[in-house]
Amino acid sequence: MGLMQLSDVLWQERHLLELLLFKLEEEQMILTSGRTRWLGHATREVETVLDQIRDSELGRTVESEAAAIELGLDPGLSLLSLAQQAPAPWNELLHAHREAFVSLTSEIVELANGNRELLAISHRAAQETLMSLQESVQTYDGQGMTAATAGSAQLLDRSF
């Protein structure tokens, strides 16, 4: 019974990792489109899925302990160790779960790093735009002629 419950938790966690990958891809599409209006929503959705994954990991730990005890093994074994010592067909299923976790985690890390890089580029572009505005803003002097000012008013797009 412990291996079945562990497998159920692992399926749930795989689903959440796939959902996280989807949400990160959504976030990347928003970043690459340059239309950042929904970026805050996308980021909150990513954080929500991350919270669900943390909760799921706790459930996986509990079920892994129970499965290890059921198999007469020491608690605290890794998923790989459980898979190596579980009877058929559970060993194959646990190995498949582990391979899926490794693959999904790799994709998630790559996409998250790409999103961080896109955010950094966007941030730099916004800073450069603000700096260029600061240098080129001109106002009128007392005689009606245009003159650059040191402390001029500036526009700030709060959507970034």
C-alpha positions as CSV (number, residue, x, y, z in Angstrom):
1,M,0.0,0.0,0.0
2,G,2.9,2.4,0.8
3,L,4.3,2.1,-2.7
4,M,0.9,2.9,-4.3
5,Q,0.5,6.0,-2.2
6,L,4.1,7.1,-3.0
7,S,3.4,6.6,-6.7
8,D,0.2,8.7,-6.4
9,V,2.2,11.6,-4.7
10,L,4.9,11.3,-7.3
11,W,2.3,11.6,-10.1
12,Q,0.9,14.7,-8.4
13,E,4.4,16.2,-8.1
14,R,5.2,15.5,-11.8
15,H,2.0,17.2,-12.7
16,L,3.0,20.3,-10.7
17,L,6.4,20.3,-12.2
18,E,4.8,20.3,-15.7
19,L,2.5,23.1,-14.6
20,L,5.5,25.1,-13.4
21,L,7.2,24.6,-16.7
22,F,4.1,25.8,-18.5
23,K,3.9,28.9,-16.2
24,L,7.5,29.7,-16.8
25,E,7.0,29.5,-20.6
26,E,4.0,31.8,-20.2
27,E,6.2,34.2,-18.3
28,Q,8.9,34.0,-21.0
29,M,6.3,34.8,-23.8
30,I,5.3,37.9,-21.9
31,L,8.9,39.0,-21.5
32,T,9.8,38.4,-25.1
33,S,6.7,40.1,-26.4
34,G,7.7,43.3,-24.5
35,R,4.2,43.7,-23.3
36,T,4.8,43.5,-19.5
37,R,1.3,44.4,-18.4
38,W,0.6,40.8,-17.2
39,L,4.1,40.1,-15.9
40,G,3.1,40.5,-12.3
41,H,0.2,38.0,-12.7
42,A,2.5,35.5,-14.4
43,T,5.1,35.8,-11.7
44,R,2.4,35.3,-9.0
45,E,1.2,32.2,-10.8
46,V,4.7,30.8,-10.8
47,E,5.1,31.5,-7.1
48,T,1.7,29.8,-6.4
49,V,2.8,26.6,-8.2
50,L,6.2,26.7,-6.4
51,D,4.2,26.8,-3.1
52,Q,2.2,23.8,-4.2
53,I,5.4,21.9,-5.1
54,R,6.8,22.6,-1.6
55,D,3.7,21.1,-0.1
56,S,3.8,18.1,-2.4
57,E,7.5,17.5,-1.5
58,L,6.5,17.2,2.1
59,G,3.9,14.6,1.2
60,R,6.5,12.8,-0.9
61,T,8.8,12.6,2.1
62,V,6.1,11.2,4.3
63,E,5.1,8.6,1.7
64,S,8.8,7.7,0.9
65,E,9.4,7.0,4.6
66,A,6.3,4.8,4.8
67,A,7.3,2.9,1.6
68,A,10.8,2.3,2.9
69,I,9.5,1.0,6.2
70,E,7.1,-1.3,4.3
71,L,10.0,-2.7,2.3
72,G,12.0,-3.2,5.5
73,L,14.5,-0.4,4.5
74,D,15.9,2.5,6.5
75,P,13.8,5.6,6.3
76,G,15.3,8.6,4.5
77,L,16.3,6.8,1.3
78,S,16.4,8.6,-2.0
79,L,14.0,7.9,-4.7
80,L,16.8,6.2,-6.7
81,S,17.6,3.9,-3.7
82,L,13.9,3.0,-3.2
83,A,13.6,2.3,-7.0
84,Q,16.6,0.0,-6.9
85,Q,15.3,-2.0,-3.9
86,A,11.5,-2.1,-4.7
87,P,10.0,-5.2,-6.2
88,A,8.7,-5.3,-9.8
89,P,6.7,-3.5,-11.2
90,W,7.3,-0.7,-8.7
91,N,11.0,-0.5,-9.4
92,E,10.4,0.4,-13.0
93,L,7.7,2.9,-12.1
94,L,9.9,4.6,-9.5
95,H,12.8,4.7,-12.0
96,A,10.4,6.3,-14.5
97,H,9.3,8.9,-12.0
98,R,12.9,9.7,-11.1
99,E,13.9,10.1,-14.8
100,A,10.9,12.4,-15.4
101,F,11.9,14.6,-12.3
102,V,15.5,14.9,-13.6
103,S,14.3,15.9,-17.1
104,L,11.6,18.3,-15.9
105,T,14.0,19.9,-13.4
106,S,16.6,20.4,-16.0
107,E,14.0,22.1,-18.3
108,I,12.7,24.3,-15.5
109,V,16.2,25.4,-14.5
110,E,17.1,26.3,-18.1
111,L,13.8,28.2,-18.6
112,A,14.1,30.1,-15.2
113,N,17.6,31.1,-16.0
114,G,16.5,32.4,-19.5
115,N,13.7,34.4,-17.8
116,R,16.1,35.9,-15.3
117,E,18.3,37.0,-18.2
118,L,15.4,38.5,-20.1
119,L,14.4,40.4,-16.9
120,A,17.9,41.7,-16.5
121,I,18.0,42.8,-20.1
122,S,14.6,44.6,-19.8
123,H,15.8,46.3,-16.6
124,R,19.0,47.5,-18.2
125,A,17.0,48.8,-21.2
126,A,14.6,50.7,-18.9
127,Q,17.6,52.2,-17.0
128,E,19.2,53.3,-20.2
129,T,16.0,54.9,-21.4
130,L,15.6,56.8,-18.2
131,M,19.2,57.9,-18.4
132,S,18.8,59.1,-22.0
133,L,15.7,61.1,-20.9
134,Q,17.6,62.7,-18.2
135,E,20.3,64.0,-20.5
136,S,18.0,65.2,-23.3
137,V,15.1,66.8,-21.5
138,Q,14.9,70.5,-22.3
139,T,12.7,73.3,-21.1
140,Y,12.2,77.0,-21.9
141,D,14.2,79.7,-20.2
142,G,13.0,83.2,-19.3
143,Q,13.5,84.5,-22.9
144,G,11.5,81.6,-24.4
145,M,14.5,79.8,-25.7
146,T,15.0,76.1,-25.1
147,A,17.6,75.2,-22.5
148,A,18.7,71.9,-20.9
149,T,18.1,71.7,-17.1
150,A,19.9,69.8,-14.5
151,G,16.9,68.9,-12.4
152,S,14.1,68.4,-14.9
153,A,10.9,66.5,-14.6
154,Q,10.8,63.0,-15.9
155,L,8.3,60.4,-16.9
156,L,8.4,56.9,-15.3
157,D,6.6,53.9,-16.8
158,R,5.5,52.0,-13.6
159,S,4.6,48.9,-15.7
160,F,8.2,47.8,-15.5
